[in-house]
Amino acid sequence: MHDIRFIRDTPDIFDAAMARRGLDGIAAKVLAIDTARREKITASESAQADRNAASKQVGAAKAAGNDAEFQRLRDLVAAKKDEIATLDAEAKAADEALRDLLMSLPNILLDSVPDGADETENVEINRWGTPASFDFPAKEHYDLAGVKPGMDFETAAKLSGARFVVLSGAVARIHRALAQFMIDTHVDENGLTETWTPVLVREEMLYGTGQLPKFGEDSYQTREGWWLVPTAEVTLTNIVNGLIVEESYLPRRYVAHTQCFRSEAGSAGRDTAGMLRQHQFEKVEMVSITHPDAALEEHARMTRCAEGILERLELPYRTVALCSGDTGFGAQRTHDIEVWLPGQNTYREISSVSVCGAFQARRMNARFRPEGGGKPEFVHTLNGSGLAVGRALIAVLENGQTEEGGVALPAALHPYLGGKSRLTADGGLE
């Protein structure tokens, strides 16, 4: 959410920032509501002062036996009471309208974000590894002979409908091994704190991280009012919701492995085959809560944490800086990491690492108390996939595929598979 004082003081700067997001004339809309709200508050305060003055005079008029003045003052007090109630209701409505508008506006992009209309104008900033060259036509993960026994889309469709999968046997074990490897690496080598959080959250938690109100259709809500998390970003970031922490508390670096749930609204017809885009999936999520001065350095650090997982898994990837037209709602700047998928002959997103500045913290009222004294300040928040487990499974299967339909597995996974190093063409591990 945005600071209304910043918009009042620098409307031209705010408009220029929103124009990079494709929104025009926003400052005028915000300030019109804000002006109306402040006018109602001022008018209410003036009416209250008139009411207080008249109330003090009522007793004097009665004591003086001035019935006409007594009645006039009593009528004035009653009229002012009604006027105040009306003005307060109008001010509250304007305040809610202002909050709703501010809640619906995207974050201000950093100057370093490249301008561009869509993903075709993202800028590559890093590339690692060389895509494998096979002596046979590369297959997609779900077409590999060794994968088919352990990846069942038909049974999942019977159980739950489209965009679900049942994993079993060796494939399920590799999937589990990937998540365990990611968590262990982030905890033991990257210094993140392992965290286990609920997947059902209160509505205000989604407001805090920016999924609501704008993107409600992308998530699932239960009959009881809880929401299923689309990512552990929601729970990990909201750990500091409503808190004032000491500066010495920062930075806080969390990692969690959770189930995630997305309705994939608006994605009909996209990536319907295989495991690439599912309603239910697993992700290892990183979240950092930092001092404002450390946020950009932390963004680079988190990007390296995610890249390092792919390097340990021997998976070629590229990292791109998202352009203005492709950067997400709550982000100031985002790095997408795209892993090479031989079956599709292209790079596909496997991690998105974003710095959000004070945008989420202002929505959550999450602040820190400076060590040198002074007013509490908003913390800065960051989030990133470290990584999407299902997509990592896809990449491991496709990059390690053999002509007969088996898969050579990366060395980093061998300890998590009892020393086994390959998925056989008949779906076993050896």
C-alpha positions in Angstrom: 0.0 0.0 0.0 1.1 3.6 -0.6 1.8 6.4 1.8 -0.9 9.1 1.2 1.5 11.8 2.4 3.9 10.9 -0.4 1.0 11.2 -2.9 -0.1 14.6 -1.5 3.5 15.9 -1.5 4.6 14.6 -4.9 1.6 13.8 -7.1 3.6 14.2 -10.3 6.2 11.7 -9.1 3.5 9.2 -8.1 1.7 9.6 -11.4 4.9 9.0 -13.3 5.5 5.8 -11.2 2.0 4.5 -11.9 2.3 5.4 -15.6 5.1 2.8 -15.8 2.5 0.3 -14.6 0.1 1.4 -17.3 -2.1 3.5 -15.0 -2.8 7.2 -15.8 -4.1 10.1 -13.8 -4.1 8.1 -10.5 -2.9 10.8 -8.2 -5.9 13.1 -9.0 -8.3 10.2 -8.2 -6.6 9.5 -4.9 -6.4 13.1 -3.9 -10.0 13.9 -4.8 -11.1 11.2 -2.3 -8.6 12.3 0.2 -9.7 15.9 0.0 -13.3 15.0 0.4 -12.5 12.8 3.4 -10.4 15.5 5.1 -13.2 18.1 4.4 -15.7 15.9 6.1 -13.4 15.4 9.1 -12.8 19.1 9.4 -16.6 19.9 9.1 -17.3 17.2 11.8 -14.8 18.7 14.1 -16.3 22.2 13.6 -19.8 20.9 14.2 -18.6 19.2 17.3 -17.1 22.5 18.6 -20.4 24.3 17.9 -22.3 21.5 19.7 -20.0 21.7 22.7 -20.3 25.5 22.9 -24.1 25.3 22.7 -24.3 22.6 25.3 -22.4 24.8 27.8 -24.9 27.6 27.1 -28.0 25.5 27.7 -27.7 25.5 31.4 -27.1 29.2 31.6 -30.2 30.0 29.5 -32.4 27.7 31.7 -31.0 29.3 34.9 -31.8 32.7 33.5 -35.4 31.7 32.7 -34.9 32.4 29.0 -37.1 29.7 27.6 -36.8 30.7 24.0 -33.0 30.7 24.1 -33.0 27.5 26.1 -35.2 25.8 23.4 -33.1 27.3 20.5 -29.9 25.9 22.1 -31.4 22.5 22.7 -32.6 22.3 19.1 -29.1 23.4 18.0 -27.4 20.7 20.0 -29.7 18.1 18.6 -29.2 19.4 15.0 -25.4 19.4 15.5 -25.5 15.8 16.8 -27.3 14.7 13.6 -25.0 16.7 11.5 -21.9 15.2 13.1 -23.3 11.7 12.7 -23.9 12.3 9.0 -20.4 13.9 8.5 -18.7 11.1 10.4 -20.5 8.5 8.3 -19.5 10.3 5.1 -15.9 10.6 6.3 -15.8 6.9 7.1 -17.1 6.0 3.7 -14.5 8.2 2.0 -11.8 6.7 4.2 -12.9 3.2 3.1 -13.0 4.3 -0.5 -9.5 5.8 -0.2 -8.1 2.6 1.5 -9.7 0.4 -1.2 -8.2 2.5 -4.0 -4.7 2.5 -2.3 -5.0 -1.2 -1.7 -5.7 -1.8 -5.4 -2.7 0.1 -6.7 0.6 -1.7 -7.5 3.9 -1.1 -6.0 6.3 1.6 -7.3 9.0 0.1 -9.5 12.6 0.8 -8.8 14.4 2.9 -11.4 16.6 -0.1 -12.3 13.5 -2.0 -13.6 13.7 -2.0 -17.5 10.8 -0.6 -19.3 8.8 -3.0 -21.4 5.3 -4.1 -22.2 5.5 -7.8 -21.5 7.7 -10.8 -20.9 9.3 -10.5 -24.3 11.1 -7.4 -23.1 12.6 -8.9 -19.9 16.4 -8.6 -19.7 18.7 -11.6 -19.2 21.2 -10.9 -16.4 22.8 -14.3 -15.9 23.1 -17.7 -17.6 24.5 -20.9 -16.2 25.1 -24.3 -17.8 24.7 -25.6 -21.3 21.5 -27.3 -22.4 22.0 -31.0 -23.0 22.3 -32.2 -26.5 20.6 -35.6 -27.0 21.2 -38.1 -29.7 17.5 -38.7 -29.7 14.3 -36.5 -29.7 13.9 -35.1 -26.2 10.6 -36.0 -24.6 8.5 -34.1 -22.1 8.5 -35.5 -18.5 5.1 -37.2 -18.7 6.1 -39.1 -21.9 9.2 -40.8 -20.4 8.7 -44.5 -20.0 10.2 -44.6 -16.5 8.0 -41.7 -15.3 4.6 -43.0 -16.6 4.2 -45.7 -13.8 4.6 -43.0 -11.1 2.7 -40.0 -12.6 -1.0 -40.6 -12.8 -3.2 -37.8 -14.2 -6.2 -40.0 -14.9 -6.7 -41.1 -11.3 -6.1 -37.5 -10.2 -8.8 -36.3 -12.6 -11.2 -38.9 -11.1 -10.4 -37.8 -7.6 -10.2 -34.0 -8.1 -10.6 -32.9 -11.7 -8.2 -31.4 -14.1 -4.7 -30.0 -13.2 -4.0 -32.5 -10.4 -1.6 -35.4 -10.3 -1.1 -38.6 -8.2 2.6 -39.4 -7.7 3.7 -42.8 -6.6 6.7 -45.0 -6.2 10.1 -43.8 -7.4 8.7 -40.5 -8.9 7.1 -39.6 -5.6 10.3 -40.4 -3.8 12.4 -38.1 -6.1 9.8 -35.4 -5.6 10.2 -35.7 -1.8 13.9 -35.9 -2.1 14.0 -32.6 -4.0 12.1 -30.8 -1.3 14.3 -32.2 1.4 17.4 -31.3 -0.5 16.2 -27.7 -1.0 15.3 -27.2 2.7 18.6 -28.7 3.9 20.6 -26.5 1.6 18.8 -23.3 2.6 19.1 -24.1 6.3 22.6 -25.6 6.4 24.4 -23.5 3.8 22.3 -20.4 3.2 21.5 -19.6 6.8 17.7 -19.5 6.6 15.4 -20.5 9.5 13.3 -23.6 8.7 9.6 -22.8 9.4 6.4 -24.8 9.3 3.3 -22.7 8.9 -0.5 -23.3 8.3 -1.9 -23.5 4.8 -5.2 -22.0 6.0 -5.1 -18.3 6.8 -7.3 -15.4 7.8 -8.4 -13.0 5.0 -6.4 -10.1 6.4 -3.2 -12.1 5.9 -3.8 -12.1 2.1 -4.5 -8.3 2.3 -1.2 -8.0 4.1 0.9 -9.5 1.3 -1.2 -8.1 -1.5 -3.1 -11.1 -2.9 -6.4 -9.4 -1.8 -8.4 -7.5 -2.9 -7.2 -7.6 -6.5 -6.4 -11.3 -7.0 -9.0 -13.1 -5.0 -10.1 -15.1 -8.0 -6.6 -16.7 -8.1 -7.0 -18.3 -4.6 -9.4 -20.7 -2.9 -11.6 -19.8 0.1 -13.3 -22.2 2.4 -16.9 -22.1 3.6 -15.6 -21.1 7.0 -13.8 -18.0 5.6 -10.2 -19.2 5.7 -8.1 -19.0 2.5 -5.8 -21.6 1.2 -2.3 -20.1 0.7 -1.1 -19.6 -2.9 2.4 -19.6 -1.4 4.1 -19.6 2.0 5.0 -16.0 1.3 1.6 -15.2 2.9 2.4 -16.9 6.2 6.1 -16.2 6.5 5.8 -12.5 5.7 2.8 -12.0 8.0 4.9 -13.3 11.0 5.7 -9.6 11.6 2.1 -8.4 10.9 1.2 -5.7 13.4 4.6 -5.9 15.2 7.2 -3.3 16.1 10.5 -5.2 16.3 13.9 -4.0 17.5 16.4 -3.2 14.7 18.7 -5.9 16.1 15.9 -8.4 15.2 16.7 -7.8 11.5 17.3 -9.4 9.1 14.9 -12.4 9.6 15.3 -15.1 6.9 12.7 -17.8 6.7 12.2 -20.9 4.6 9.2 -23.2 4.5 8.1 -26.2 2.4 4.4 -26.2 2.0 1.5 -27.2 -0.2 0.3 -24.3 -2.3 -3.1 -23.8 -3.9 -4.0 -21.7 -7.0 -7.1 -21.6 -9.0 -5.1 -20.5 -12.1 -7.9 -18.1 -13.1 -7.4 -16.8 -16.6 -5.0 -19.5 -17.6 -7.4 -21.7 -19.5 -5.7 -23.6 -22.2 -2.2 -22.8 -21.0 0.3 -25.6 -20.0 -2.5 -28.1 -19.5 -0.3 -31.2 -20.1 1.8 -32.6 -17.4 2.8 -31.1 -14.0 3.8 -27.6 -15.1 0.7 -25.7 -14.0 -1.3 -27.4 -11.2 -4.0 -26.3 -8.8 -2.2 -28.0 -5.9 1.6 -28.1 -5.8 4.6 -27.9 -3.4 7.0 -25.1 -3.1 10.0 -24.2 -0.9 9.6 -20.5 -0.2 12.1 -18.0 1.1 11.1 -14.8 2.9 13.4 -12.1 4.3 12.4 -9.2 6.6 15.1 -6.6 6.5 16.2 -3.0 7.3 15.4 -0.7 4.4 19.1 -0.1 3.7 19.8 -3.8 3.3 16.9 -4.7 1.0 18.7 -4.6 -2.4 21.7 -6.5 -1.1 19.3 -9.1 0.3 17.5 -9.3 -3.1 20.8 -10.3 -4.7 21.5 -12.8 -1.9 18.2 -14.5 -2.3 18.6 -14.7 -6.0 21.9 -16.5 -5.5 20.3 -18.9 -3.0 17.8 -20.0 -5.6 20.3 -20.1 -8.4 22.6 -22.2 -6.2 19.9 -24.9 -5.9 19.7 -25.3 -9.7 23.5 -25.4 -10.0 23.7 -28.2 -7.4 21.0 -30.1 -9.3 23.1 -29.6 -12.5 20.2 -27.8 -14.3 20.9 -25.1 -16.9 19.1 -21.9 -16.2 19.0 -18.2 -17.0 18.0 -15.3 -14.7 16.1 -12.4 -16.1 15.1 -9.0 -14.7 11.4 -8.5 -15.3 10.4 -5.4 -17.3 7.9 -2.9 -16.0 5.0 -4.6 -17.9 5.8 -8.1 -16.4 6.6 -7.2 -12.8 4.1 -8.4 -10.3 1.7 -6.3 -8.3 3.5 -6.1 -5.0 7.1 -6.0 -6.3 9.6 -3.2 -6.7 11.9 -5.4 -8.8 11.8 -9.1 -9.6 14.3 -11.6 -10.9 12.8 -14.7 -12.6 14.9 -17.8 -12.8 14.1 -20.0 -15.7 15.2 -23.6 -15.9 15.9 -25.3 -19.2 13.3 -27.9 -20.2 14.5 -30.1 -23.1 11.1 -31.5 -23.8 9.8 -28.0 -24.6 13.1 -26.8 -25.9 12.8 -23.6 -23.9 13.5 -22.0 -20.5 10.5 -22.0 -18.1 10.1 -20.1 -14.8 11.0 -22.1 -11.7 11.6 -19.2 -9.2 10.6 -15.6 -8.9 12.5 -13.5 -6.4 11.1 -10.1 -5.5 12.0 -7.1 -3.3 8.8 -5.3 -2.1 10.2 -2.4 -0.1 7.7 -1.1 2.5 4.7 -2.0 0.3 3.6 -5.1 2.2 4.9 -3.8 5.6 2.6 -0.7 5.3 -0.4 -3.0 4.6 0.6 -5.2 7.6 1.7 -2.3 9.8 5.0 -4.1 10.4 7.7 -1.8 11.7 11.1 -1.7 13.5 12.4 0.5 16.2 15.7 2.2 15.2 18.6 1.5 17.6 19.5 5.2 17.7 16.0 6.2 18.7 13.3 7.9 16.8 10.0 6.9 15.3 9.4 3.3 14.3 10.0 2.7 10.6 8.5 0.2 8.2 10.5 -3.0 7.6 11.2 -4.1 4.0 10.1 -7.5 2.8 11.4 -9.9 0.1 10.2 -13.3 -1.1 11.3 -15.9 -3.6 10.9 -19.5 -4.6 13.7 -21.7 -3.6 12.3 -23.6 -5.6 9.0 -24.8 -7.0 9.3 -28.5 -6.2 7.1 -29.8 -9.0 8.9 -27.8 -11.7 12.2 -28.9 -10.3 11.0 -32.5 -10.7 10.1 -31.8 -14.3 13.5 -30.3 -15.0 15.4 -33.2 -13.3 13.4 -35.8 -15.3 13.7 -34.0 -18.6 17.4 -33.0 -18.4 18.5 -36.4 -17.2 16.4 -38.5 -19.6 17.9 -41.4 -21.6 16.9 -42.8 -24.9 15.3 -45.9 -23.4 13.1 -43.7 -21.1 15.1 -43.7 -17.8 16.6 -40.8 -16.0 20.1 -40.1 -14.7 19.6 -38.3 -11.5 21.9 -35.5 -10.2 24.5 -36.4 -7.6 23.0 -34.0 -5.1 19.9 -36.2 -4.8 21.8 -39.5 -4.4 22.1 -39.3 -0.5 18.3 -38.6 -0.3 17.6 -41.7 -2.4 19.6 -44.2 -0.4 22.5 -43.9 -2.8 20.3 -44.7 -5.9 21.4 -42.7 -9.0 18.9 -43.4 -11.7 15.3 -43.9 -12.5 15.0 -47.0 -14.7 12.9 -47.3 -17.8 10.4 -49.5 -15.9 9.9 -46.9 -13.1 12.3 -48.2 -10.4 15.3 -46.8 -8.7 18.8 -48.2 -9.0 
